[in-house]
Amino acid sequence: MNGGNRSTKPALEPQMEIKEEEEEPEILESEKMLADEPFDLDELLPVIGEFGRYQKLLLWLICLPACIPCGFCAFNQLFMTDVPEEYWCRVPELANFSAEERKFYSIPLVEHDGVESYSKCSRYAVDWKEILNYSDEVEGPLAPNSSWPTEPCHDGWEYNTSVVQSSIVIDFNLVCDYDIYPTLGLVALNTGGPVGVYLFGLLNDRAGRRISYFSCLATLLTGSFITAASTSFWMWAFSRVIVGLTIPAVYQIPFIIALELVGPNYRSFVTVMTCTFYTFGIMMLAGVTYLIRDWVELTLYTSVPFLLYFLYLLVMPESPRWLLMKGKLEEALLILERMARVNGKQLPDSFRKRLQQRVLAEKSRTTKRTEASIGAFDLCKTPNMRLKTILITLNWFANETVYLGLSYYGPSLGENQYLSFFLSSLVEIPSYIICWIIMDRWGRRWPMCLLMILSGISCIVTVVLTEDAVTETLILYLLSKSMISASFLIIYPFAGELYPTQVRGVGIGTSSYIGGLGLIVIPFITYLGKENLRLPLVIMGCVSVLGGFTGLRLPETLHHRLPQTLEEGELFGQDWTFDECFRCIPSKKSPSSSYENLSHDPSDAALELNAGVPINAGTLATGSGSCSTERTPLELARIRRQSMKRLVRQASTMDTQKTKDGAMQLTYWF
C-alpha cells in the first residue's frame, strides 16, 4: 500500500499542477470580463435602497429647497421694473406747487380712446420764470393755454408712488422713449441662460456636482448683489446677465443629484416634485413682492437668505455616479456605504470586488477605444429623422416660449398684479399631477398636442372680450397657463423617447438650445401689451396652436420599444399614417427585437426569476448549464432588472439624458 501511495502521488501532482495552470487564465479572463462589463448604479440601488431614508432626507432637506433660488431670481425682475400708472414731466420751476397744480399748469391734455388725460411724455415749452413773474404782477391765477407749444420731458419725470413705490423705472427714468429698456433687461437675463448652462455643464462634468452647484450659487448671489448696488441701467442690465448665467443651471444641478441617487422607479416622482418645489418658490416670491415694494430691498430679500445654502457644503454629497465615472472608487464607496447604512441595508462585498477590478483594469489599460463622434447634423441626414427633429424642435420652441411668455405676462392681467402672479403659479401644480397620471395611460403625443391647442385657443379667445372684462381675461389666461405647463412637462420625456439612444443627448440638447431662442424673443412680444393688452396673448396662442397641430405628426412612443441607433430611429415612425392623428389612445405594439433592449444577455434564469419559478444553485449557474456558485443578492437584482427591461414595454422615464457612463447631463430647459 505504501508502494501504491508512492506510485500514485507523483502521478497526481503533475495533473493537479496542469489543472491549476489551465484554470488560472480562465479566472483572469473572467475577472477581465467582469471589469470591462458596463456597470450601472441602477443595478446596486435595489439592494441598498432605491428611495430609502437617505434619499428622502437628501431630497426633502437639500435638493428640493436648492431649486427655490431659480424661481426667485428668474422672476423677481418683473417687479423690479414696475411702471407706475401715473407719471408726468418734471418742471423744476414749479417745485413749490402741489402735484395736482404742477400737472394742471404744465402738462397738456391728450385724448386716448375718447378720454382726456394728462400727457406722460410732453410738457408746455414756455418760459416759466416769465409767466410766474407776470402772474405776480397782475395778481391773477396762472392759467395754461392749449395753444402753447410742447416739448419732451428734458428734466425727467415725476411719479405717483402710491402703488409702485420703487422700481428701476422710477430711479432711472425708463419711460416714454426709454420704456423698452426694462424689456432689454429681460433679454439680458435670458441671453445668459444658454451660455451658463454650457459653462456650468462643463464644470458639472469635470469638477463634480457639488463644486458646480456652489459655483453657480456664488455667481447667482454675486449678480444679485451687483443688481442691488446698480446706479445706472446698464450696470443693472450687466448684473442681470450674470444672474442669467445661473438660470436654469442652479435648478438643474440639485435636480440631477437627486436623480442620480434614486432608482429608476422613483425618477418620475422626483421630477414632478422638483417642478412642484420650483413652483412653490414662485408662489413664495409673489408674497415677498407684495410685502417688499422697494426694488433694492426686494433684490436683497430674494438673494441674501440663500447664503445659508453654503451650509450644504457640510452635508451635500457628491454624486456617486460621477465619482465612479471619474474612477474615484474610495469616495464613491464611502457615499454608498453611508447610503446603505442610513437605509438599513448592507453594501454587498461582491460590489466592492467588481469595482476594484474595474478600476484596476482602467488604470492598466493603455489604449482606449474611440467612438465616432455624432453631431447635430447627423439628425438631419435621413428624411424621417430630419422631419422628427424639426417637429420636436418646433414643439420645444412653442412650449418654452409660450410658457415663459405667459409667466412674464401674469402681473399685467387682473386688478392686482401680485394676486395674478400668485394664481399663475398656483395653477401649475394640479397640471403637473394630472400630467403625471395621463402620460402613462394616453401616451405623450395626444395629451401634449391637445393641451397646446386648448392653451392656444384660451389665449386667442381673449380677443373677443371687451376691455372691461378683466376677470374673464384672467380666467382664460390661467386656463392657458395651466395647460401649457402640463404640455411643457410632457415635451421633455417625449423628445427623449423619440430620439435614438445613440443621439439622445445631442438631439435633446439641440432642440432645447434652439427652443431657448424663444426666451430672447418673448420679452419683445410681451412689450406689445403696452399698447394692446391682448395682442401678446393672441400671438402666443397662435404659436401654441401651431405647435400643437404639428406635433400630431410625431409618432407615439408609449407601448413602443425605443430606437437605439440612427438606423432604427429612421425606421421608428416611418409607417405613420394620417389616421394616427385621430387615435387618442395609443395601441399596444408587440415588442421588436430591433428596438432598444437594455438586457444584453438575458438568461433563462432571468426569465424564470420573473415568472416566479423557484431558483436554486443549479438554475443560477455561471456557466452554460453547469452548476458552480450561487448568485449574490446584487447579481440577482441585476438579473431581475435586466429581464424586466427585456419583458416590460416602455414606461414613463421623466429624467435627463445620460452619458455613456450613466451620469446625468445638464440641458437647457426652463
Buried (B, 14 or more C-beta within 10 A) or exposed (E): EEEEEEEEEEEEEEEEEEEEEEEEEEEEEEBBEBBEEEBBBBBBBBBBBBBBEBBBEBBEEBBBBBBBBBBBBBBBBBBBBBBBEBBBBBBEBBEEBEEEEBBBBBBBEBEEEEEEEBBBBBBBEBEBEEBBEEBEEEEEEBEBEEEEEBEEBEEEBBBEBEEBBBBBBBBBBBBBEEBBBBBBBBBBBBBBBBEBBBBBBEBBBEBBBBBBBBBBBEBBBBBBBBBBEBEEBEEBBBBBBBBBBBBBBBBBBBBBBBBBBBBBBBBBBBBBBBBBBBBBBBBBBBEBBBEBBEBBBBBBBBBEEBEEBEEBEEEBBBBBBBBBBBEBBEBBBBBBBBBBBBBEBEBBEBBBBBBEBBBBBEEEEEEEEEEEEBEBEBBEEBEBBEBBBBBBBBBBBBBBBBBBBBBBBBBBBBEEBBBBBBBBBBBBBEBBEBBBEBBBEBBBBBBBBBBBBBBBBBBBBBEEBEEEEBEEBBBBBBBBBBBBBBBBBBBBBBBBBBBBBBBBBBBBBBBBBBBBBBBBEBBBBBBBBBEEBBBBBBBBBBBBBBBBBBBBBBBBBBBBBBBBBBBBBBBBBBEBEEEBBEEEEBEEBEBBEBBBBBBEEBBEBBBBBBEEEEBEEEBBBEEEEEEEEBBBBBBBBBBBBBBBBBBEEBEBBBBBBBEEEBBBBBBBBB
